[in-house]
């Protein structure tokens, strides 16, 4: 995974900001805070189900933990549009994004895999605690992922070796009374609960910086021009480079499920949908919370429309098209990328739309005379 931690945000000139820009930036901050708040609540709920699974392993507690993981991804994926401008989630100093959502993940770095029952940290001798897992994350290579959503995903589902469904790790991998499967059941349970606690803590860290009166948020809202540029940066880079390129084009080119975003749970189609929905939330200035309530206010669409209504309409239509194409992906996603499969065309159509979406958003950069950020 390539994480963009410090994109250059050099202003080439203000280009004249519409009067509604400050309100749109403030509404964006409201949406960011609400989306991270929902993400935090769902991460806490997930953490509770992981504790329950380890305390009383069964088909029921494993199913509950899997459902909670899937639920927790829905708001989190909508936060990914808040990346790519050196903000609280991915700044170079202490941004925890790489500890939250890094991928692709080399399974045998964590636990046993087919053909190697002794693989991974769980079957090793390292102390399993928060400091150790944080220190081991990406140690020796970008695929050596030890923490975050995808580490938890692997520990809940195991390897996906099916063409029709997700992985099928048995709950007995966590049974410690001598009836369990696979070795080191106690260490596996300890790893899972520590990873859950870490996920909550890392999301808390980001959310805290977007709460009302937090220093980062205060500074963000104080400079409407820089705020607008950062907002457009997150939208553009997530659209084309990250979702269209790193997540879709790379998977389509390789044809391997190892390159899909949520390969253990077969949840990759939701990753694509919710990433695009996150862009749409920011563009339209509206976020529907997990409880059904809505955060809404002045939109980035309205700011762009005040300068170029035709461009704003084009971006609105393109984002809607991308969302519809993401929703058209068939499950499981790993069968969409099999070389020569009918699904290749669906994936390619979404890639094209996202690249066009990126181009239109870069036109908005030019509209305000902002410097186009480089993903390199």
C-alpha positions as CSV (number, residue, x, y, z in Angstrom):
1,X,0.0,0.0,0.0
2,X,1.2,3.5,-0.8
3,X,0.2,6.1,1.8
4,X,0.6,9.7,0.9
5,X,1.7,11.4,4.1
6,X,2.9,14.8,3.0
7,X,1.6,16.0,-0.3
8,X,2.8,19.5,-1.3
9,X,0.0,22.0,-0.9
10,X,1.5,25.1,-2.5
11,X,-0.9,27.9,-3.4
12,X,-0.4,29.4,-6.8
13,X,-3.0,32.2,-6.1
14,X,-6.4,32.4,-4.5
15,X,-8.3,32.6,-7.8
16,X,-11.1,34.4,-5.9
17,X,-12.9,32.4,-3.2
18,X,-16.7,32.4,-3.3
19,X,-18.4,33.8,-0.1
20,X,-19.7,30.4,0.9
21,X,-16.3,28.8,1.1
22,X,-15.9,29.2,4.8
23,X,-19.3,27.7,5.5
24,X,-18.5,24.8,3.3
25,X,-15.2,24.2,5.1
26,X,-16.9,24.3,8.5
27,X,-19.6,21.9,7.3
28,X,-16.8,19.5,6.0
29,X,-15.3,19.6,9.5
30,X,-18.7,18.7,11.0
31,X,-19.0,15.7,8.6
32,X,-15.4,14.6,9.4
33,X,-16.1,14.6,13.1
34,X,-19.4,12.8,12.8
35,X,-18.0,10.1,10.5
36,X,-15.1,9.4,12.8
37,X,-17.5,9.4,15.8
38,X,-19.6,6.7,14.1
39,X,-16.4,4.8,13.2
40,X,-15.2,5.0,16.8
41,X,-18.5,3.7,18.1
42,X,-18.5,0.8,15.7
43,X,-14.9,0.0,16.5
44,X,-15.8,-0.1,20.2
45,X,-18.7,-2.4,19.4
46,X,-16.4,-4.6,17.4
47,X,-13.8,-4.7,20.2
48,X,-16.5,-5.9,22.6
49,X,-17.5,-8.8,20.3
50,X,-13.8,-9.8,20.0
51,X,-13.6,-10.0,23.8
52,X,-16.8,-12.1,23.8
53,X,-15.4,-14.5,21.2
54,X,-12.2,-15.1,23.1
55,X,-14.0,-15.5,26.4
56,X,-16.5,-18.0,25.0
57,X,-15.6,-19.3,21.6
58,X,-18.5,-20.6,19.6
59,X,-20.1,-20.4,16.2
60,X,-22.4,-17.7,17.6
61,X,-19.7,-15.5,19.1
62,X,-17.6,-15.8,15.9
63,X,-20.5,-14.9,13.7
64,X,-21.2,-11.9,15.9
65,X,-17.6,-10.7,15.7
66,X,-17.6,-11.1,11.9
67,X,-20.9,-9.1,11.6
68,X,-19.4,-6.4,13.8
69,X,-16.3,-6.2,11.7
70,X,-18.4,-5.8,8.5
71,X,-20.6,-3.1,10.2
72,X,-17.5,-1.2,11.4
73,X,-16.2,-0.9,7.9
74,X,-19.2,1.0,6.7
75,X,-18.5,4.3,8.4
76,X,-14.7,3.9,8.3
77,X,-14.5,3.6,4.6
78,X,-16.4,6.9,4.3
79,X,-13.6,8.5,6.2
80,X,-10.9,7.7,3.6
81,X,-11.7,10.8,1.7
82,X,-10.3,12.7,4.7
83,X,-6.8,11.5,3.8
84,X,-3.9,12.5,1.5
85,X,-3.3,16.0,2.8
86,X,-1.1,15.4,5.8
87,X,-4.0,15.6,8.3
88,X,-4.6,13.8,11.6
89,X,-5.1,10.4,9.9
90,X,-1.9,10.3,7.9
91,X,0.5,13.0,8.8
92,X,4.2,11.9,8.8
93,X,4.7,12.6,12.5
94,X,2.1,10.5,14.2
95,X,-0.7,9.7,11.7
96,X,-2.0,6.2,12.6
97,X,-3.5,5.3,9.2
98,X,-0.8,2.6,8.6
99,X,-1.8,1.0,11.9
100,X,-5.5,1.1,11.1
101,X,-6.0,0.1,7.5
102,X,-2.7,-0.9,5.9
103,X,-2.8,-3.6,3.2
104,X,-2.2,-5.9,1.4
105,X,-1.4,-8.2,4.3
106,X,1.0,-11.1,4.3
107,X,-1.0,-13.7,6.3
108,X,1.9,-15.8,7.4
109,X,3.3,-12.8,9.2
110,X,0.5,-13.1,11.8
111,X,-0.6,-16.7,11.9
112,X,-0.6,-20.1,10.4
113,X,-1.4,-20.5,6.7
114,X,-2.1,-23.5,4.5
115,X,1.1,-25.6,4.4
116,X,2.8,-23.7,7.2
117,X,1.2,-24.4,10.6
118,X,3.9,-22.7,12.6
119,X,4.0,-19.4,10.7
120,X,3.5,-16.0,12.2
121,X,3.8,-13.9,15.4
122,X,1.1,-16.0,17.1
123,X,3.2,-19.1,16.7
124,X,6.4,-17.3,17.7
125,X,7.8,-16.2,21.0
126,X,7.3,-12.4,20.9
127,X,5.3,-10.9,23.8
128,X,1.9,-10.1,22.5
129,X,1.0,-6.6,23.7
130,X,0.1,-3.2,22.2
131,X,3.7,-1.9,22.1
132,X,5.0,-5.1,20.4
133,X,2.3,-5.2,17.8
134,X,2.7,-1.5,16.9
135,X,6.5,-2.1,16.7
136,X,6.1,-5.1,14.4
137,X,3.6,-3.4,12.1
138,X,5.4,-3.2,8.6
139,X,8.7,-4.2,10.2
140,X,10.8,-5.6,7.4
141,X,8.3,-4.9,4.6
142,X,5.0,-3.1,3.7
143,X,3.1,-6.4,3.7
144,X,4.1,-7.3,7.2
145,X,0.9,-5.9,8.7
146,X,0.4,-6.6,12.4
147,X,-2.5,-4.3,13.4
148,X,-5.7,-2.8,12.1
149,X,-8.8,-3.8,10.3
150,X,-7.2,-6.4,8.0
151,X,-5.2,-8.1,10.7
152,X,-8.5,-8.5,12.6
153,X,-10.2,-9.6,9.4
154,X,-7.7,-12.4,8.9
155,X,-8.0,-13.6,12.5
156,X,-11.8,-13.8,12.1
157,X,-12.0,-15.4,8.7
158,X,-8.7,-16.9,7.9
159,X,-7.4,-17.4,4.4
160,X,-10.0,-17.3,1.6
161,X,-9.6,-20.4,-0.5
162,X,-13.1,-20.5,-1.9
163,X,-14.3,-19.2,-5.2
164,X,-17.8,-18.7,-3.9
165,X,-17.4,-17.2,-0.4
166,X,-15.0,-15.9,2.2
167,X,-12.5,-17.6,4.5
168,X,-13.8,-20.1,7.0
169,X,-11.6,-20.1,10.1
170,X,-13.2,-22.3,12.8
171,X,-14.1,-20.8,16.2
172,X,-12.2,-23.7,17.7
173,X,-9.0,-21.8,16.8
174,X,-9.8,-19.9,20.0
175,X,-10.7,-22.8,22.2
176,X,-8.2,-23.3,25.0
177,X,-9.5,-26.4,26.9
178,X,-7.6,-28.9,24.9
179,X,-10.4,-29.3,22.2
180,X,-9.2,-26.4,20.0
181,X,-7.8,-26.5,16.5
182,X,-4.4,-25.1,15.5
183,X,-1.7,-24.4,18.1
184,X,-1.4,-21.4,20.4
185,X,-5.1,-20.7,20.8
186,X,-4.5,-18.6,23.9
187,X,-1.9,-16.4,22.1
188,X,-4.3,-16.1,19.1
189,X,-7.0,-14.8,21.4
190,X,-4.7,-12.4,23.1
191,X,-3.5,-11.1,19.7
192,X,-7.1,-10.6,18.6
193,X,-8.1,-8.6,21.7
194,X,-5.0,-6.5,21.7
195,X,-5.6,-5.7,18.0
196,X,-9.1,-4.7,18.8
197,X,-8.0,-2.4,21.6
198,X,-5.4,-0.8,19.4
199,X,-7.9,-0.1,16.6
200,X,-10.1,1.7,19.1
201,X,-7.2,3.7,20.4
202,X,-6.0,4.8,17.0
203,X,-9.4,5.9,15.9
204,X,-9.9,7.8,19.1
205,X,-6.6,9.6,18.4
206,X,-7.9,10.8,15.0
207,X,-11.4,11.7,16.2
208,X,-10.1,13.8,19.0
209,X,-8.4,16.1,16.6
210,X,-11.7,16.8,14.8
211,X,-13.9,17.5,17.8
212,X,-15.2,21.1,18.2
213,X,-12.5,23.4,19.6
214,X,-9.7,20.8,19.0
215,X,-6.5,22.6,17.8
216,X,-6.3,20.9,14.5
217,X,-9.9,21.6,13.6
218,X,-9.7,25.2,14.7
219,X,-6.7,25.8,12.5
220,X,-8.3,23.9,9.6
221,X,-11.5,26.1,9.7
222,X,-9.5,29.3,10.2
223,X,-7.9,29.1,6.7
224,X,-10.8,28.6,4.2
225,X,-8.5,28.7,1.2
226,X,-6.1,26.0,2.4
227,X,-9.0,24.0,3.8
228,X,-10.7,23.9,0.4
229,X,-7.5,22.8,-1.3
230,X,-7.0,20.1,1.2
231,X,-10.6,18.9,0.8
232,X,-10.3,18.7,-3.0
233,X,-6.9,16.9,-2.6
234,X,-8.6,14.1,-0.5
235,X,-11.4,13.8,-3.0
236,X,-9.2,13.7,-6.1
237,X,-6.4,11.4,-4.8
238,X,-8.9,8.9,-3.3
239,X,-10.9,8.8,-6.5
240,X,-8.2,8.2,-9.1
241,X,-4.9,7.2,-7.6
242,X,-6.0,5.2,-4.6
243,X,-9.4,3.6,-5.4
244,X,-9.1,3.6,-9.2
245,X,-5.4,2.7,-9.2
246,X,-4.0,1.0,-6.1
247,X,-7.2,-0.8,-5.2
248,X,-8.8,-1.6,-8.6
249,X,-6.3,-1.4,-11.4
250,X,-3.6,-3.3,-9.5
251,X,-6.1,-6.1,-8.6
252,X,-7.4,-6.3,-12.2
253,X,-3.9,-6.4,-13.6
254,X,-2.8,-9.2,-11.3
255,X,-6.1,-11.1,-11.3
256,X,-5.1,-12.2,-7.8
257,X,-7.3,-12.1,-4.7
258,X,-4.1,-11.3,-2.8
259,X,-4.4,-7.8,-4.3
260,X,-8.0,-7.2,-3.3
261,X,-8.7,-4.9,-0.4
262,X,-10.7,-7.2,1.9
263,X,-9.7,-10.6,0.6
264,X,-10.4,-12.7,3.7
265,X,-14.1,-11.6,4.3
266,X,-15.0,-11.0,0.6
267,X,-16.1,-7.5,1.5
268,X,-14.1,-5.7,-1.2
269,X,-17.2,-4.6,-3.1
270,X,-18.3,-2.6,0.0
271,X,-14.9,-1.0,0.2
272,X,-15.3,0.4,-3.3
273,X,-18.9,1.5,-2.7
274,X,-18.2,3.3,0.5
275,X,-15.0,5.0,-0.7
276,X,-17.0,6.6,-3.5
277,X,-19.8,7.4,-1.1
278,X,-17.4,9.2,1.1
279,X,-16.4,11.4,-1.8
280,X,-20.0,12.1,-2.6
281,X,-20.7,13.0,1.1
282,X,-18.0,15.6,0.9
283,X,-19.1,16.9,-2.5
284,X,-22.8,17.3,-1.5
285,X,-22.1,18.4,2.0
286,X,-24.2,15.6,3.6
287,X,-23.5,12.6,5.7
288,X,-26.1,10.1,6.9
289,X,-25.0,8.8,10.2
290,X,-25.3,5.2,11.4
291,X,-28.3,6.1,13.5
292,X,-30.1,7.5,10.5
293,X,-29.6,11.2,11.4
294,X,-28.0,13.6,8.9
295,X,-25.2,16.1,9.1
296,X,-25.7,18.6,6.3
297,X,-24.7,22.1,5.4
298,X,-23.0,24.2,2.7
299,X,-21.3,21.9,0.1
300,X,-18.1,21.9,-1.9
301,X,-20.4,21.5,-4.9
302,X,-22.0,24.9,-4.1
303,X,-18.5,26.5,-3.8
304,X,-17.4,25.1,-7.2
305,X,-20.8,26.0,-8.7
306,X,-20.4,29.6,-7.7
307,X,-17.3,29.7,-9.9
308,X,-18.3,27.3,-12.7
309,X,-21.8,25.8,-12.6
310,X,-21.1,23.5,-15.6
311,X,-18.1,22.0,-14.0
312,X,-20.0,21.4,-10.8
313,X,-22.8,19.6,-12.6
314,X,-20.2,17.5,-14.4
315,X,-18.5,16.4,-11.2
316,X,-21.9,15.7,-9.5
317,X,-22.9,13.5,-12.4
318,X,-19.6,11.7,-12.6
319,X,-19.6,10.9,-8.8
320,X,-23.1,9.5,-9.2
321,X,-21.9,7.4,-12.1
322,X,-18.9,6.0,-10.2
323,X,-21.2,5.1,-7.2
324,X,-23.6,3.3,-9.5
325,X,-20.7,1.4,-11.2
326,X,-19.3,0.4,-7.8
327,X,-22.7,-0.9,-6.7
328,X,-22.8,-2.9,-9.9
329,X,-19.8,-5.0,-9.0
330,X,-20.7,-8.6,-8.4
331,X,-19.7,-10.7,-5.4
332,X,-17.3,-12.2,-4.6
333,X,-15.0,-9.5,-6.0
334,X,-12.1,-12.0,-6.4
335,X,-14.2,-13.6,-9.3
336,X,-14.6,-10.2,-11.0
337,X,-10.9,-9.9,-11.4
338,X,-10.2,-13.5,-12.7
339,X,-8.4,-13.0,-16.1
340,X,-11.0,-13.1,-18.9
341,X,-14.0,-13.1,-16.6
342,X,-17.1,-11.1,-17.5
343,X,-16.5,-9.0,-14.3
344,X,-13.3,-7.6,-15.8
345,X,-15.5,-5.2,-17.8
346,X,-17.4,-4.0,-14.7
347,X,-14.2,-3.3,-12.8
348,X,-12.6,-1.5,-15.8
349,X,-15.7,0.7,-16.2
350,X,-15.4,1.8,-12.6
351,X,-11.7,2.5,-13.0
352,X,-12.4,4.6,-16.1
353,X,-15.1,6.6,-14.3
354,X,-12.9,7.2,-11.2
355,X,-10.1,8.4,-13.4
356,X,-12.4,10.8,-15.1
357,X,-13.7,11.9,-11.7
358,X,-10.2,12.6,-10.7
359,X,-9.6,14.7,-13.8
360,X,-12.7,16.7,-13.2
361,X,-11.7,17.4,-9.6
362,X,-8.3,18.6,-10.9
363,X,-10.2,21.0,-13.1
364,X,-11.6,22.4,-9.9
365,X,-8.0,22.8,-8.7
366,X,-7.3,24.9,-11.8
367,X,-10.5,26.9,-11.2
368,X,-9.2,28.1,-7.9
369,X,-5.6,28.3,-9.2
370,X,-4.4,25.6,-6.7
371,X,-1.4,23.5,-7.4
372,X,-2.4,20.0,-8.4
373,X,-1.0,17.6,-5.7
374,X,1.4,14.8,-6.8
375,X,0.8,11.2,-5.4
376,X,4.5,10.3,-5.8
